[in-house]
């Protein structure tokens, strides 16, 4: 039996860490779809293709291998996990992800990944588009100020944080994700909402695991 837990939410809401640790707790595979889009953006950058050219990016994807497994992202077999976490990559991924041809190619890769075993998948359209039949669809949210602090800690550890600038960047990202014509960020029908504003990561994971087990027991 192959189960999928689909976790969606805006940037810095806590979905990536929650998904990764939930997968570890349940012995599931972890699918980081954000890393896949970041890798596509890196591919475009290396090939001199504009992030705004969705057709060209999708064509590049058909000629190269993008994979995520075990917390590592690879491009044609090369580990690019560190490179795709550079500050430019998140914004670039948000741009390339707005194009339908890029998203269609990614959906195929993501479904192929999950077919190999039970998976916790996180992104922005996991429950609405990629895995609408998931056993559990989670929509994670958090207050903007908390998200901005989290992102500052993630991108500039040890530096004096510019929380206001980070909050503005997150708002811009939110608008792009919610207003794109293809697969916009929104809760899936029947999604289970989780507000992480006041929660620690262990609490978040325990709550998701408990809800999954409850739903799995109901399904038999």
Secondary structure as UniProt FT lines:
FT   STRAND          4..9
FT   TURN            11..12
FT   HELIX           15..26
FT   STRAND          29..32
FT   HELIX           33..46
FT   TURN            47..48
FT   TURN            51..52
FT   HELIX           54..63
FT   STRAND          66..69
FT   TURN            70..71
FT   STRAND          72..75
FT   TURN            76..77
FT   STRAND          78..79
FT   TURN            81..82
FT   HELIX           83..85
FT   HELIX           87..96
FT   TURN            97..98
FT   HELIX           100..114
FT   TURN            115..116
FT   STRAND          119..123
FT   HELIX           126..130
FT   TURN            132..133
FT   STRAND          136..141
FT   HELIX           144..155
FT   TURN            157..158
FT   HELIX           163..179
FT   TURN            189..190
FT   STRAND          192..195
FT   TURN            197..198
FT   HELIX           201..219
//
